[in-house]
């Protein structure tokens, strides 16, 4: 081979090698940019911290060593939340809950959020619990988006649910005079809430709500039910045990499982009992505490059962529901409510069964009330409830 040919081949090989090196370098840069872009969309600067992105997969465990930006959880600055709420003005205050004052806020990116604020010293347990709870994602659970822990303040930032709590629509102060939640609508709300609670119980380990009540079921602009305050008692018990224990009594005491009052131990069936009280309030349209014979020792379930046995169940049903339901579906709904309120937790149904039952009752009610057309539903008046079959 001549020296000139060798020189040409050597030069060509060198050029090819240089091109290969340039291609590899460009591929690395583009891959890195894409990775950073994907990471920034979740609110974290480190892609290795994006754990549990899919619901139910890779959820962080309490007490684990986690970054404050894990799972896309946003760490808000105090300045940002002060701006979002106009310095926590009374105009933006929308309530007071277990955690503290609740404000409506508008973030710089246009997102509307609900911000819960309380006094509290900084602690790692607060961050760990927030990271865990913010990884819980479900259509029927209010999402915890992030937190702030500055200047002796602890804040939780949630998605904002515009239509408020179910209690406000049933018997609250914001109830509209011409508003009427028909039986099918109430069944749909019950189904959404049941699905949210069943999802929590399906987690490994199960996540108990411990604060389930009608006030903690919110409805969005389409009246889709979402369970709020998920795991809030767990969080409070870690950062302020005294505050958590004091919540065992109060306005929502009627929702507390009697077995918990005796043993102090929460189990999945304790949430089921609370759900039964929620079903009762959907049925009656009033607060459960106003329906109990406080002078007697009857439980909520025993009181409902007594009215059912005496063919007096119509006195419990919300008068606004008259002519909007069938006796068959209403009877099954009452029986399910009684099952959830059973004194012995072992005999209460699991939430997965409750979901299936409400779904079945809702489908039946839709079929029965539309078989003759929406304007001529096949209904039974409240005064005739259950008398035909006895």
C-alpha positions as CSV (number, residue, x, y, z in Angstrom):
1,X,0.0,0.0,0.0
2,X,1.4,3.4,-0.9
3,X,2.0,6.0,1.7
4,X,-0.4,8.4,0.1
5,X,-3.2,5.8,0.2
6,X,-2.5,5.0,3.8
7,X,-2.6,8.7,4.6
8,X,-6.1,9.0,2.9
9,X,-7.5,6.0,4.8
10,X,-6.1,7.2,8.1
11,X,-7.6,10.6,7.6
12,X,-11.0,9.1,6.7
13,X,-10.9,6.9,9.8
14,X,-10.1,9.9,11.9
15,X,-13.0,11.8,10.5
16,X,-15.4,9.0,11.1
17,X,-14.2,8.7,14.7
18,X,-14.7,12.4,15.2
19,X,-18.3,12.3,13.8
20,X,-19.1,9.4,16.1
21,X,-17.8,11.3,19.1
22,X,-19.9,14.4,18.1
23,X,-23.0,12.2,17.7
24,X,-22.6,10.6,21.1
25,X,-22.0,14.0,22.7
26,X,-25.1,15.5,21.1
27,X,-27.2,12.5,22.2
28,X,-26.0,12.9,25.8
29,X,-26.9,16.6,25.8
30,X,-30.4,16.1,24.4
31,X,-31.1,13.2,26.7
32,X,-30.0,15.3,29.7
33,X,-32.2,18.2,28.6
34,X,-35.3,16.0,28.2
35,X,-34.7,14.5,31.7
36,X,-34.4,17.9,33.3
37,X,-37.6,19.0,31.5
38,X,-39.6,16.0,32.6
39,X,-38.3,16.6,36.2
40,X,-39.2,20.3,36.3
41,X,-42.8,19.5,35.3
42,X,-43.2,17.6,38.6
43,X,-41.6,20.3,40.7
44,X,-38.3,18.6,41.5
45,X,-34.8,19.3,40.4
46,X,-33.6,15.7,40.8
47,X,-35.1,13.0,38.7
48,X,-34.0,10.3,41.2
49,X,-36.5,11.8,43.6
50,X,-39.6,11.1,41.5
51,X,-40.8,8.1,43.4
52,X,-44.4,6.7,43.3
53,X,-45.4,8.7,40.2
54,X,-48.0,6.2,39.4
55,X,-50.9,5.7,41.8
56,X,-50.3,2.7,44.1
57,X,-46.7,2.1,42.8
58,X,-43.6,2.9,44.8
59,X,-45.4,4.9,47.4
60,X,-42.9,6.4,49.9
61,X,-43.1,4.9,53.4
62,X,-43.4,7.0,56.6
63,X,-40.1,7.6,58.2
64,X,-38.1,7.0,55.1
65,X,-35.3,9.4,54.2
66,X,-36.9,11.5,51.5
67,X,-36.3,14.7,49.8
68,X,-38.8,17.5,50.3
69,X,-39.7,17.4,46.6
70,X,-40.4,13.7,46.3
71,X,-43.4,12.6,44.2
72,X,-43.6,16.0,42.7
73,X,-44.7,17.4,46.1
74,X,-44.2,21.2,46.0
75,X,-42.4,23.0,48.8
76,X,-44.0,26.4,48.8
77,X,-42.4,29.5,50.2
78,X,-44.2,31.5,52.8
79,X,-43.9,34.5,50.5
80,X,-45.7,32.6,47.8
81,X,-48.6,31.6,50.0
82,X,-48.9,35.1,51.6
83,X,-49.2,36.5,48.1
84,X,-51.7,33.8,47.0
85,X,-54.0,34.7,50.0
86,X,-53.4,38.4,50.1
87,X,-51.6,38.1,53.4
88,X,-54.2,35.5,54.7
89,X,-57.0,38.1,54.5
90,X,-60.3,37.3,56.1
91,X,-61.9,37.7,52.7
92,X,-60.0,34.6,51.5
93,X,-60.7,32.6,54.7
94,X,-63.1,29.8,53.9
95,X,-63.3,27.9,57.2
96,X,-61.5,26.4,60.2
97,X,-60.8,22.7,60.3
98,X,-58.9,20.1,62.4
99,X,-55.5,21.4,61.2
100,X,-56.3,25.0,61.5
101,X,-57.6,28.0,59.4
102,X,-58.4,27.3,55.7
103,X,-57.8,29.9,53.0
104,X,-58.5,30.0,49.3
105,X,-55.5,31.1,47.4
106,X,-54.5,32.0,43.8
107,X,-51.0,30.9,42.8
108,X,-48.8,32.8,40.3
109,X,-49.5,30.1,37.7
110,X,-53.2,30.6,38.0
111,X,-54.0,27.5,40.0
112,X,-56.6,27.9,42.8
113,X,-55.7,26.1,45.9
114,X,-57.0,25.5,49.5
115,X,-54.3,26.3,52.2
116,X,-54.6,25.0,55.7
117,X,-52.4,26.9,58.3
118,X,-51.5,26.3,61.9
119,X,-48.8,27.4,64.3
120,X,-46.1,24.8,64.8
121,X,-42.4,24.5,65.1
122,X,-40.5,23.0,62.2
123,X,-40.1,19.2,62.4
124,X,-38.9,16.4,60.0
125,X,-42.0,14.3,60.9
126,X,-44.2,16.9,59.3
127,X,-42.3,16.7,56.0
128,X,-42.2,12.9,56.0
129,X,-46.0,12.6,56.6
130,X,-46.7,15.2,53.9
131,X,-44.6,13.4,51.4
132,X,-46.4,10.2,52.1
133,X,-49.9,11.7,51.9
134,X,-49.2,13.7,48.8
135,X,-48.3,10.4,47.0
136,X,-52.0,9.2,47.4
137,X,-53.7,10.0,44.1
138,X,-57.3,9.0,43.3
139,X,-60.2,10.6,41.4
140,X,-62.3,10.6,44.6
141,X,-59.6,11.8,47.0
142,X,-58.7,15.5,47.4
143,X,-55.0,15.8,46.4
144,X,-52.4,17.2,48.8
145,X,-50.2,19.2,46.5
146,X,-47.5,20.5,48.8
147,X,-46.5,22.2,52.0
148,X,-44.8,25.1,53.7
149,X,-42.9,25.1,57.0
150,X,-41.5,28.5,57.8
151,X,-41.6,31.1,60.6
152,X,-43.2,28.8,63.1
153,X,-46.0,28.0,60.7
154,X,-47.0,24.7,59.1
155,X,-49.2,24.8,56.0
156,X,-50.8,22.2,53.8
157,X,-51.7,23.1,50.2
158,X,-54.6,21.1,48.6
159,X,-56.4,21.2,45.3
160,X,-59.4,23.5,45.6
161,X,-62.8,21.9,45.4
162,X,-65.3,24.6,44.3
163,X,-68.7,23.3,45.6
164,X,-67.8,22.7,49.2
165,X,-68.8,19.9,51.5
166,X,-71.9,17.6,51.1
167,X,-73.0,18.8,54.5
168,X,-73.4,22.3,53.3
169,X,-75.7,21.2,50.5
170,X,-77.8,18.9,52.8
171,X,-78.2,21.1,55.9
172,X,-75.6,23.8,55.9
173,X,-75.7,27.6,55.8
174,X,-74.9,27.8,52.1
175,X,-77.8,25.5,51.1
176,X,-79.8,27.1,48.3
177,X,-83.5,27.4,48.9
178,X,-84.4,25.8,45.5
179,X,-81.7,23.1,45.7
180,X,-82.8,19.5,45.7
181,X,-80.4,16.6,45.7
182,X,-82.5,13.8,44.2
183,X,-81.9,10.2,45.4
184,X,-79.9,9.3,42.4
185,X,-77.6,12.2,42.9
186,X,-77.1,11.2,46.6
187,X,-76.4,7.7,45.5
188,X,-73.8,9.0,43.0
189,X,-72.1,11.0,45.8
190,X,-72.2,8.0,48.1
191,X,-70.6,5.9,45.4
192,X,-67.7,8.4,44.8
193,X,-67.0,8.7,48.5
194,X,-67.1,4.9,48.9
195,X,-64.6,4.5,46.1
196,X,-62.2,7.0,47.7
197,X,-62.4,5.3,51.1
198,X,-62.1,1.8,49.6
199,X,-59.0,2.9,47.7
200,X,-57.4,4.0,51.0
201,X,-58.2,0.6,52.6
202,X,-56.7,-1.2,49.5
203,X,-53.3,0.4,50.1
204,X,-50.5,-1.7,51.5
205,X,-50.6,-1.1,54.4
206,X,-54.2,0.2,54.5
207,X,-54.5,3.9,55.1
208,X,-57.3,4.6,57.7
209,X,-59.1,7.9,57.3
210,X,-60.1,8.2,61.0
211,X,-61.9,11.5,60.4
212,X,-64.5,10.4,57.9
213,X,-67.7,12.6,58.1
214,X,-70.1,14.4,55.8
215,X,-68.1,17.6,56.3
216,X,-65.1,15.8,54.8
217,X,-66.8,14.8,51.6
218,X,-66.5,17.6,49.0
219,X,-68.1,17.9,45.6
220,X,-66.5,19.5,42.6
221,X,-68.2,21.6,39.8
222,X,-69.7,18.3,38.4
223,X,-70.8,17.2,41.9
224,X,-68.1,14.4,41.8
225,X,-67.5,13.4,45.4
226,X,-63.9,13.6,46.8
227,X,-62.8,12.5,50.3
228,X,-60.9,15.3,52.1
229,X,-58.5,15.3,55.1
230,X,-57.1,11.9,54.3
231,X,-54.6,10.9,56.9
232,X,-54.8,14.2,58.7
233,X,-55.2,12.6,62.1
234,X,-52.1,10.5,61.4
235,X,-50.2,13.7,60.6
236,X,-51.4,15.5,63.7
237,X,-50.6,12.5,65.9
238,X,-46.9,12.6,64.7
239,X,-46.4,16.3,65.1
240,X,-48.7,17.1,68.0
241,X,-50.1,14.1,69.8
242,X,-52.0,16.3,72.3
243,X,-53.9,18.0,69.5
244,X,-54.7,14.6,67.8
245,X,-56.1,13.0,71.0
246,X,-58.3,16.0,71.7
247,X,-60.0,15.4,68.3
248,X,-61.6,12.1,69.6
249,X,-64.5,14.2,70.8
250,X,-66.3,17.2,69.3
251,X,-68.8,17.9,66.6
252,X,-68.0,14.7,64.7
253,X,-68.2,12.5,67.7
254,X,-71.4,11.0,66.3
255,X,-69.3,9.6,63.4
256,X,-66.9,7.8,65.8
257,X,-67.2,4.0,66.0
258,X,-68.5,3.1,69.5
259,X,-65.8,0.3,69.6
260,X,-63.1,3.0,69.2
261,X,-64.6,4.9,72.1
262,X,-64.2,1.8,74.2
263,X,-60.8,0.6,73.0
264,X,-59.2,3.6,71.5
265,X,-58.1,1.4,68.5
266,X,-59.0,2.3,65.0
267,X,-59.4,-0.4,62.3
268,X,-60.8,-0.4,58.8
269,X,-64.3,-1.2,60.0
270,X,-64.2,2.0,62.2
271,X,-64.1,3.9,58.9
272,X,-67.0,1.8,57.7
273,X,-69.1,2.8,60.7
274,X,-68.4,6.5,60.0
275,X,-69.4,5.9,56.4
276,X,-72.7,4.4,57.7
277,X,-73.4,7.7,59.5
278,X,-72.7,9.6,56.3
279,X,-75.2,7.4,54.5
280,X,-77.8,8.1,57.1
281,X,-77.3,11.9,56.6
282,X,-77.7,11.4,52.9
283,X,-80.9,9.5,53.6
284,X,-82.3,12.0,56.1
285,X,-81.0,15.3,54.9
286,X,-80.1,16.4,58.4
287,X,-77.3,16.1,60.9
288,X,-77.2,12.7,62.5
289,X,-76.8,14.2,66.0
290,X,-80.2,15.8,65.6
291,X,-81.8,12.5,64.9
292,X,-80.7,10.5,67.9
293,X,-82.8,10.1,71.0
294,X,-80.2,11.4,73.3
295,X,-82.1,10.5,76.3
296,X,-81.9,6.8,75.4
297,X,-78.9,4.4,75.1
298,X,-79.7,3.5,71.6
299,X,-76.9,3.5,69.0
300,X,-77.5,5.2,65.6
301,X,-78.0,1.8,64.0
302,X,-80.5,0.6,66.6
303,X,-82.5,3.8,66.2
304,X,-82.7,3.4,62.4
305,X,-83.6,-0.3,62.8
306,X,-86.4,0.5,65.3
307,X,-88.0,2.9,62.8
308,X,-87.6,0.3,60.0
309,X,-89.2,-2.4,62.1
310,X,-92.1,-0.2,63.0
311,X,-92.8,0.7,59.3
312,X,-91.9,4.3,60.3
313,X,-88.8,4.6,58.1
314,X,-90.6,7.3,56.1
315,X,-90.2,9.7,59.0
316,X,-86.4,9.4,58.6
317,X,-86.3,10.0,54.8
318,X,-85.6,13.6,53.7
319,X,-89.0,15.1,52.8
320,X,-87.3,16.7,49.7
321,X,-86.8,13.2,48.4
322,X,-90.5,12.3,48.2
323,X,-91.5,11.1,44.7
324,X,-87.9,11.0,43.6
325,X,-87.1,7.4,44.5
326,X,-88.4,3.8,44.3
327,X,-89.2,1.9,47.5
328,X,-87.1,-1.1,46.3
329,X,-83.9,0.9,46.0
330,X,-84.5,2.9,49.1
331,X,-85.1,-0.2,51.1
332,X,-81.8,-1.7,49.9
333,X,-80.0,1.6,50.7
334,X,-81.4,1.6,54.3
335,X,-80.3,-2.0,54.7
336,X,-76.8,-1.2,53.6
337,X,-76.7,1.8,56.0
338,X,-77.7,-0.5,58.8
339,X,-75.0,-3.0,57.9
340,X,-72.4,-0.3,58.1
341,X,-73.7,0.8,61.5
342,X,-73.7,-2.6,63.0
343,X,-72.5,-2.5,66.6
344,X,-69.9,-5.2,66.1
345,X,-67.2,-4.2,63.7
346,X,-66.6,-7.8,62.6
347,X,-70.1,-7.9,61.1
348,X,-69.8,-4.7,59.2
349,X,-69.1,-5.0,55.4
350,X,-65.7,-4.2,53.9
351,X,-65.6,-1.0,51.8
352,X,-65.1,-3.0,48.6
353,X,-68.5,-4.6,49.2
354,X,-70.1,-1.2,50.0
355,X,-68.8,0.1,46.7
356,X,-70.3,-2.8,44.8
357,X,-73.7,-2.5,46.6
358,X,-74.1,1.3,46.0
359,X,-73.1,0.8,42.4
360,X,-75.8,-1.9,42.0
361,X,-78.4,0.1,43.8
362,X,-77.7,3.2,41.7
363,X,-77.9,1.3,38.5
364,X,-81.2,-0.3,39.6
365,X,-82.6,3.1,40.6
366,X,-81.7,4.6,37.2
367,X,-83.3,1.7,35.4
368,X,-86.5,1.7,37.5
369,X,-87.0,5.5,37.3
370,X,-86.4,5.8,33.6
371,X,-88.3,2.7,32.4
372,X,-91.4,5.0,31.9
373,X,-89.5,8.1,31.1
374,X,-87.9,10.7,33.4
375,X,-91.2,12.6,33.8
376,X,-93.2,9.6,34.9
377,X,-90.9,7.6,37.2
378,X,-92.2,4.5,38.9
379,X,-92.0,5.7,42.5
380,X,-93.6,5.0,45.8
381,X,-94.6,7.8,48.2
382,X,-92.9,8.0,51.5
383,X,-96.1,7.1,53.4
384,X,-96.2,3.8,51.5
385,X,-92.6,2.8,52.1
386,X,-92.0,-0.9,52.8
387,X,-95.7,-1.5,53.6
388,X,-96.4,-3.4,50.4
389,X,-93.9,-6.1,51.1
390,X,-94.7,-6.8,54.7
